[in-house]
Amino acid sequence: MKFYNLKTRSHVEVPESAVQKMKMVRKTKSGEQVRYAFTAVHEGAKLFKFINEATYKASNAKEA
């Protein structure tokens, strides 16, 4: 899976087995905000890739 590394400012390829999915919920004035992401660690750097809810539910990656 392709991620963008902000530290090196380049795209990196991460194996599917190292990718986890994550659901982030935070409270706001008007309710809750939910964001979905794939996360991985590559060469010591944490990588995030924000995705939509359908992709999150369709993925068979482990829950972080």
C-alpha positions, 0 to 999 in steps of 0.5 A: 500500500502506498503512503506519503511520508511527511518527513522525507516528502516522498511516497513509500510502499508498505506491505499490506501485512504491516498496515492497520486500520484506525477509527478516530472520534473526537467531540466538537461543539456540534457533536462528534467527528469521526475520521478513518485512517490506515496507519503503519510504521516505516523506517521509524516514521508513523504514517497515516492515510485518511480514508472514507468509511466504506473503505474502512469497513471493506478492509480486512486489516487489523484494528489499531 
